[in-house]
Amino acid sequence: MGWKRVKRDFSFKQVIVARSDLKMGKGKLAAQVAHAAVSCARATERSNPSWFRGWWEEGQAKIVVRVDSEAQLNELRRMAEELGLSACLVADRGLTQLEPGTVTCLGIGPGPSDLVDKVTGHLKLF
């Protein structure tokens, strides 16, 4: 029995953009995505509490997508900030797989889904 993918519309969501060019292990990737999710959720809670509350009450929708470079992360961060969304880059401490300071992920939001989609809607799922 397979899983059926169900598309659900959310008013609010958070997107984590991870670099696929780094070839991180699954555990490393999961940890970096978690850092981005938590950091950006806390930033939104401070900067736009109503967006945070809406996202929280809807079940904290999160989507993980991919890009191929740090330059792409920086461009997406700029676009998100121009729209008033929280955008948090994650840099690794360099204790295991990566060099210290390697930028691995970008958290965007939570925020209104239509705004987040203007920045990340064209990206492929990780």
Backbone as JSON Lines, residues from 0, in Angstrom:
{"i":0,"aa":"M","n":[0.85,-1.17,0.0],"ca":[0.0,0.0,0.0],"c":[0.89,1.23,0.0]}
{"i":1,"aa":"G","n":[0.73,2.1,-0.99],"ca":[1.55,3.3,-1.08],"c":[0.86,4.51,-0.48]}
{"i":2,"aa":"W","n":[1.66,5.54,-0.26],"ca":[1.13,6.79,0.26],"c":[0.53,7.58,-0.88]}
{"i":3,"aa":"K","n":[-0.54,8.26,-0.62],"ca":[-1.18,9.11,-1.61],"c":[-0.84,10.56,-1.27]}
{"i":4,"aa":"R","n":[-0.28,11.28,-2.24],"ca":[0.05,12.69,-2.01],"c":[-1.23,13.51,-2.13]}
{"i":5,"aa":"V","n":[-1.52,14.27,-1.1],"ca":[-2.71,15.11,-1.07],"c":[-2.27,16.56,-1.05]}
{"i":6,"aa":"K","n":[-2.74,17.33,-2.01],"ca":[-2.42,18.76,-2.02],"c":[-3.39,19.47,-1.1]}
{"i":7,"aa":"R","n":[-2.84,20.25,-0.2],"ca":[-3.67,21.0,0.74],"c":[-3.26,22.45,0.68]}
{"i":8,"aa":"D","n":[-4.21,23.31,0.66],"ca":[-3.92,24.74,0.63],"c":[-3.84,25.28,2.05]}
{"i":9,"aa":"F","n":[-2.77,26.02,2.3],"ca":[-2.58,26.67,3.59],"c":[-2.55,28.17,3.38]}
{"i":10,"aa":"S","n":[-3.05,28.9,4.35],"ca":[-2.95,30.37,4.29],"c":[-1.54,30.82,4.6]}
{"i":11,"aa":"F","n":[-0.85,30.05,5.45],"ca":[0.51,30.38,5.88],"c":[1.4,29.15,5.71]}
{"i":12,"aa":"K","n":[2.66,29.4,5.4],"ca":[3.61,28.3,5.33],"c":[5.02,28.83,5.51]}
{"i":13,"aa":"Q","n":[5.91,27.88,5.7],"ca":[7.33,28.15,5.81],"c":[8.03,27.28,4.78]}
{"i":14,"aa":"V","n":[9.02,27.84,4.1],"ca":[9.79,27.07,3.13],"c":[11.25,27.11,3.55]}
{"i":15,"aa":"I","n":[11.87,25.94,3.51],"ca":[13.3,25.83,3.77],"c":[13.96,25.48,2.44]}
{"i":16,"aa":"V","n":[14.95,26.28,2.06],"ca":[15.67,26.06,0.82],"c":[17.05,25.52,1.18]}
{"i":17,"aa":"A","n":[17.35,24.32,0.7],"ca":[18.61,23.67,1.03],"c":[19.48,23.54,-0.22]}
{"i":18,"aa":"R","n":[20.78,23.62,-0.02],"ca":[21.73,23.47,-1.12],"c":[21.93,22.0,-1.46]}
{"i":19,"aa":"S","n":[21.67,21.64,-2.7],"ca":[21.89,20.26,-3.13],"c":[23.32,20.04,-3.6]}
{"i":20,"aa":"D","n":[24.06,21.1,-3.85],"ca":[25.44,20.96,-4.34],"c":[26.41,20.5,-3.26]}
{"i":21,"aa":"L","n":[26.02,20.58,-2.0],"ca":[26.92,20.21,-0.91],"c":[26.95,18.71,-0.64]}
{"i":22,"aa":"K","n":[26.0,17.98,-1.14],"ca":[25.95,16.52,-0.96],"c":[26.04,16.13,0.52]}
{"i":23,"aa":"M","n":[25.25,16.84,1.36],"ca":[25.22,16.53,2.79],"c":[24.57,15.17,3.01]}
{"i":24,"aa":"G","n":[25.01,14.49,4.05],"ca":[24.34,13.25,4.45],"c":[22.93,13.56,4.92]}
{"i":25,"aa":"K","n":[22.09,12.54,4.99],"ca":[20.69,12.73,5.37],"c":[20.53,13.35,6.76]}
{"i":26,"aa":"G","n":[21.33,12.89,7.7],"ca":[21.25,13.44,9.05],"c":[21.69,14.88,9.11]}
{"i":27,"aa":"K","n":[22.78,15.21,8.41],"ca":[23.29,16.59,8.36],"c":[22.24,17.49,7.74]}
{"i":28,"aa":"L","n":[21.66,17.05,6.62],"ca":[20.64,17.84,5.94],"c":[19.45,18.08,6.87]}
{"i":29,"aa":"A","n":[19.0,17.03,7.55],"ca":[17.86,17.17,8.47],"c":[18.16,18.18,9.57]}
{"i":30,"aa":"A","n":[19.36,18.14,10.11],"ca":[19.74,19.08,11.18],"c":[19.79,20.51,10.66]}
{"i":31,"aa":"Q","n":[20.34,20.7,9.48],"ca":[20.45,22.06,8.92],"c":[19.06,22.62,8.6]}
{"i":32,"aa":"V","n":[18.18,21.79,8.07],"ca":[16.8,22.22,7.79],"c":[16.1,22.59,9.09]}
{"i":33,"aa":"A","n":[16.32,21.8,10.14],"ca":[15.71,22.1,11.43],"c":[16.22,23.43,11.99]}
{"i":34,"aa":"H","n":[17.51,23.69,11.86],"ca":[18.06,24.98,12.32],"c":[17.36,26.13,11.6]}
{"i":35,"aa":"A","n":[17.2,26.01,10.29],"ca":[16.57,27.07,9.51],"c":[15.11,27.25,9.91]}
{"i":36,"aa":"A","n":[14.4,26.15,10.11],"ca":[12.98,26.23,10.47],"c":[12.78,26.92,11.81]}
{"i":37,"aa":"V","n":[13.55,26.52,12.81],"ca":[13.41,27.09,14.14],"c":[13.83,28.56,14.16]}
{"i":38,"aa":"S","n":[14.97,28.87,13.55],"ca":[15.47,30.25,13.54],"c":[14.48,31.19,12.88]}
{"i":39,"aa":"C","n":[13.96,30.76,11.75],"ca":[13.06,31.65,11.02],"c":[11.69,31.76,11.69]}
{"i":40,"aa":"A","n":[11.22,30.67,12.29],"ca":[9.95,30.75,13.02],"c":[10.06,31.74,14.18]}
{"i":41,"aa":"R","n":[11.17,31.68,14.91],"ca":[11.35,32.62,16.03],"c":[11.47,34.06,15.54]}
{"i":42,"aa":"A","n":[12.15,34.26,14.4],"ca":[12.27,35.61,13.84],"c":[10.9,36.15,13.45]}
{"i":43,"aa":"T","n":[10.06,35.31,12.86],"ca":[8.72,35.74,12.47],"c":[7.86,36.0,13.69]}
{"i":44,"aa":"E","n":[8.01,35.18,14.72],"ca":[7.24,35.39,15.94],"c":[7.51,36.77,16.52]}
{"i":45,"aa":"R","n":[8.75,37.23,16.4],"ca":[9.11,38.58,16.9],"c":[8.65,39.68,15.94]}
{"i":46,"aa":"S","n":[8.85,39.47,14.64],"ca":[8.62,40.55,13.68],"c":[7.18,40.65,13.19]}
{"i":47,"aa":"N","n":[6.47,39.53,13.16],"ca":[5.1,39.53,12.66],"c":[4.29,38.45,13.4]}
{"i":48,"aa":"P","n":[3.91,38.74,14.63],"ca":[3.23,37.74,15.46],"c":[1.95,37.18,14.84]}
{"i":49,"aa":"S","n":[1.22,37.98,14.07],"ca":[-0.03,37.48,13.5],"c":[0.25,36.41,12.44]}
{"i":50,"aa":"W","n":[1.31,36.58,11.65],"ca":[1.68,35.54,10.68],"c":[2.09,34.27,11.42]}
{"i":51,"aa":"F","n":[2.89,34.44,12.47],"ca":[3.34,33.27,13.24],"c":[2.14,32.54,13.82]}
{"i":52,"aa":"R","n":[1.21,33.27,14.43],"ca":[0.04,32.63,15.05],"c":[-0.8,31.89,14.0]}
{"i":53,"aa":"G","n":[-1.02,32.53,12.84],"ca":[-1.8,31.88,11.79],"c":[-1.15,30.58,11.33]}
{"i":54,"aa":"W","n":[0.16,30.62,11.14],"ca":[0.92,29.44,10.73],"c":[0.85,28.36,11.81]}
{"i":55,"aa":"W","n":[1.02,28.77,13.05],"ca":[1.01,27.81,14.16],"c":[-0.35,27.13,14.27]}
{"i":56,"aa":"E","n":[-1.41,27.89,14.17],"ca":[-2.76,27.35,14.32],"c":[-3.16,26.45,13.16]}
{"i":57,"aa":"E","n":[-2.57,26.65,11.98],"ca":[-2.86,25.79,10.82],"c":[-2.04,24.5,10.82]}
{"i":58,"aa":"G","n":[-1.1,24.34,11.75],"ca":[-0.33,23.11,11.82],"c":[1.12,23.24,11.39]}
{"i":59,"aa":"Q","n":[1.62,24.46,11.22],"ca":[3.03,24.75,10.91],"c":[3.5,24.08,9.61]}
{"i":60,"aa":"A","n":[2.82,24.36,8.51],"ca":[3.21,23.78,7.21],"c":[4.64,24.19,6.87]}
{"i":61,"aa":"K","n":[5.44,23.18,6.49],"ca":[6.84,23.39,6.08],"c":[7.1,22.62,4.81]}
{"i":62,"aa":"I","n":[7.82,23.22,3.9],"ca":[8.19,22.58,2.64],"c":[9.69,22.75,2.46]}
{"i":63,"aa":"V","n":[10.36,21.72,2.0],"ca":[11.8,21.78,1.76],"c":[12.04,21.67,0.26]}
{"i":64,"aa":"V","n":[12.73,22.67,-0.27],"ca":[13.06,22.73,-1.69],"c":[14.56,22.85,-1.85]}
{"i":65,"aa":"R","n":[15.04,22.83,-3.09],"ca":[16.49,22.81,-3.3],"c":[16.94,23.84,-4.31]}
{"i":66,"aa":"V","n":[18.2,24.26,-4.12],"ca":[18.93,25.07,-5.09],"c":[20.33,24.48,-5.23]}
{"i":67,"aa":"D","n":[21.09,25.0,-6.19],"ca":[22.4,24.45,-6.49],"c":[23.57,25.28,-6.0]}
{"i":68,"aa":"S","n":[23.32,26.41,-5.31],"ca":[24.46,27.24,-4.94],"c":[24.11,28.21,-3.8]}
{"i":69,"aa":"E","n":[25.15,28.69,-3.16],"ca":[25.01,29.72,-2.14],"c":[24.51,31.02,-2.76]}
{"i":70,"aa":"A","n":[24.94,31.32,-3.98],"ca":[24.49,32.53,-4.66],"c":[22.97,32.54,-4.82]}
{"i":71,"aa":"Q","n":[22.4,31.38,-5.14],"ca":[20.94,31.29,-5.26],"c":[20.27,31.53,-3.91]}
{"i":72,"aa":"L","n":[20.84,31.0,-2.84],"ca":[20.27,31.26,-1.51],"c":[20.27,32.74,-1.21]}
{"i":73,"aa":"N","n":[21.35,33.41,-1.52],"ca":[21.45,34.85,-1.24],"c":[20.44,35.66,-2.04]}
{"i":74,"aa":"E","n":[20.2,35.27,-3.28],"ca":[19.21,35.97,-4.11],"c":[17.81,35.76,-3.56]}
{"i":75,"aa":"L","n":[17.5,34.54,-3.14],"ca":[16.19,34.26,-2.55],"c":[16.01,35.02,-1.24]}
{"i":76,"aa":"R","n":[17.06,35.1,-0.44],"ca":[16.99,35.87,0.81],"c":[16.65,37.32,0.52]}
{"i":77,"aa":"R","n":[17.31,37.9,-0.47],"ca":[17.04,39.29,-0.84],"c":[15.58,39.47,-1.26]}
{"i":78,"aa":"M","n":[15.1,38.57,-2.1],"ca":[13.71,38.65,-2.57],"c":[12.73,38.54,-1.41]}
{"i":79,"aa":"A","n":[12.96,37.59,-0.5],"ca":[12.07,37.4,0.64],"c":[12.03,38.64,1.52]}
{"i":80,"aa":"E","n":[13.2,39.19,1.81],"ca":[13.26,40.38,2.67],"c":[12.56,41.57,2.02]}
{"i":81,"aa":"E","n":[12.66,41.7,0.7],"ca":[11.96,42.79,0.0],"c":[10.45,42.67,0.15]}
{"i":82,"aa":"L","n":[9.95,41.46,0.33],"ca":[8.51,41.24,0.51],"c":[8.1,41.28,1.98]}
{"i":83,"aa":"G","n":[9.05,41.53,2.87],"ca":[8.75,41.61,4.3],"c":[8.71,40.28,5.01]}
{"i":84,"aa":"L","n":[9.22,39.23,4.37],"ca":[9.27,37.9,4.99],"c":[10.56,37.73,5.78]}
{"i":85,"aa":"S","n":[10.49,36.96,6.85],"ca":[11.71,36.59,7.56],"c":[12.52,35.68,6.65]}
{"i":86,"aa":"A","n":[13.84,35.87,6.66],"ca":[14.73,35.05,5.84],"c":[16.0,34.81,6.64]}
{"i":87,"aa":"C","n":[16.26,33.56,6.98],"ca":[17.36,33.22,7.87],"c":[18.32,32.24,7.21]}
{"i":88,"aa":"L","n":[19.54,32.68,6.97],"ca":[20.57,31.79,6.45],"c":[21.16,30.97,7.59]}
{"i":89,"aa":"V","n":[21.52,29.74,7.29],"ca":[22.16,28.86,8.27],"c":[23.57,28.56,7.8]}
{"i":90,"aa":"A","n":[24.54,28.81,8.67],"ca":[25.94,28.5,8.39],"c":[26.38,27.4,9.35]}
{"i":91,"aa":"D","n":[26.98,26.37,8.81],"ca":[27.4,25.21,9.61],"c":[28.59,25.56,10.49]}
{"i":92,"aa":"R","n":[28.68,24.92,11.65],"ca":[29.8,25.14,12.57],"c":[31.06,24.41,12.14]}
{"i":93,"aa":"G","n":[30.92,23.46,11.23],"ca":[32.1,22.76,10.71],"c":[32.63,21.67,11.6]}
{"i":94,"aa":"L","n":[31.79,21.06,12.41],"ca":[32.26,20.02,13.32],"c":[32.28,18.63,12.7]}
{"i":95,"aa":"T","n":[31.56,18.44,11.58],"ca":[31.51,17.09,10.99],"c":[31.83,17.13,9.5]}
{"i":96,"aa":"Q","n":[30.83,17.28,8.65],"ca":[30.99,17.08,7.2],"c":[31.44,18.3,6.42]}
{"i":97,"aa":"L","n":[31.21,19.48,6.93],"ca":[31.43,20.7,6.16],"c":[32.47,21.61,6.8]}
{"i":98,"aa":"E","n":[33.02,22.49,6.01],"ca":[33.96,23.49,6.52],"c":[33.19,24.51,7.37]}
{"i":99,"aa":"P","n":[33.81,25.04,8.42],"ca":[33.14,26.06,9.24],"c":[32.67,27.22,8.38]}
{"i":100,"aa":"G","n":[31.44,27.66,8.66],"ca":[30.89,28.81,7.96],"c":[30.2,28.49,6.64]}
{"i":101,"aa":"T","n":[30.17,27.23,6.24],"ca":[29.49,26.86,5.0],"c":[28.0,27.14,5.14]}
{"i":102,"aa":"V","n":[27.46,27.95,4.24],"ca":[26.04,28.28,4.25],"c":[25.29,27.11,3.61]}
{"i":103,"aa":"T","n":[24.34,26.53,4.36],"ca":[23.68,25.29,3.94],"c":[22.22,25.47,3.55]}
{"i":104,"aa":"C","n":[21.51,26.35,4.23],"ca":[20.06,26.47,4.06],"c":[19.61,27.9,4.26]}
{"i":105,"aa":"L","n":[18.42,28.14,3.78],"ca":[17.72,29.41,3.98],"c":[16.31,29.1,4.44]}
{"i":106,"aa":"G","n":[15.92,29.64,5.58],"ca":[14.53,29.55,6.01],"c":[13.79,30.79,5.55]}
{"i":107,"aa":"I","n":[12.59,30.62,5.05],"ca":[11.75,31.74,4.63],"c":[10.38,31.58,5.3]}
{"i":108,"aa":"G","n":[9.98,32.63,6.01],"ca":[8.7,32.6,6.7],"c":[8.82,31.94,8.06]}
{"i":109,"aa":"P","n":[7.66,31.66,8.63],"ca":[6.36,31.55,8.02],"c":[5.76,32.9,7.63]}
{"i":110,"aa":"G","n":[4.94,32.81,6.6],"ca":[4.25,33.98,6.11],"c":[3.1,33.55,5.23]}
{"i":111,"aa":"P","n":[2.36,34.52,4.71],"ca":[1.26,34.18,3.81],"c":[1.76,33.36,2.62]}
{"i":112,"aa":"S","n":[1.06,32.29,2.32],"ca":[1.5,31.37,1.27],"c":[1.72,32.06,-0.06]}
{"i":113,"aa":"D","n":[0.86,33.02,-0.41],"ca":[1.03,33.69,-1.71],"c":[2.31,34.5,-1.76]}
{"i":114,"aa":"L","n":[2.73,35.1,-0.65],"ca":[4.0,35.84,-0.63],"c":[5.19,34.89,-0.7]}
{"i":115,"aa":"V","n":[5.14,33.82,0.08],"ca":[6.24,32.85,0.09],"c":[6.39,32.24,-1.3]}
{"i":116,"aa":"D","n":[5.28,31.95,-1.96],"ca":[5.33,31.36,-3.31],"c":[5.97,32.29,-4.34]}
{"i":117,"aa":"K","n":[5.88,33.6,-4.13],"ca":[6.53,34.54,-5.06],"c":[8.05,34.35,-5.05]}
{"i":118,"aa":"V","n":[8.57,33.87,-3.94],"ca":[10.0,33.67,-3.8],"c":[10.41,32.24,-4.15]}
{"i":119,"aa":"T","n":[9.63,31.26,-3.73],"ca":[10.06,29.86,-3.82],"c":[9.18,28.96,-4.68]}
{"i":120,"aa":"G","n":[8.09,29.48,-5.22],"ca":[7.13,28.64,-5.93],"c":[7.68,27.91,-7.14]}
{"i":121,"aa":"H","n":[8.77,28.39,-7.7],"ca":[9.36,27.78,-8.89],"c":[10.4,26.7,-8.57]}
{"i":122,"aa":"L","n":[10.72,26.53,-7.3],"ca":[11.78,25.58,-6.92],"c":[11.26,24.16,-6.78]}
{"i":123,"aa":"K","n":[12.16,23.19,-7.0],"ca":[11.79,21.77,-6.9],"c":[11.94,21.28,-5.46]}
{"i":124,"aa":"L","n":[11.08,20.34,-5.1],"ca":[11.17,19.71,-3.78],"c":[12.51,19.02,-3.62]}
{"i":125,"aa":"F","n":[13.0,18.98,-2.39],"ca":[14.26,18.3,-2.12],"c":[14.03,16.81,-2.13]}
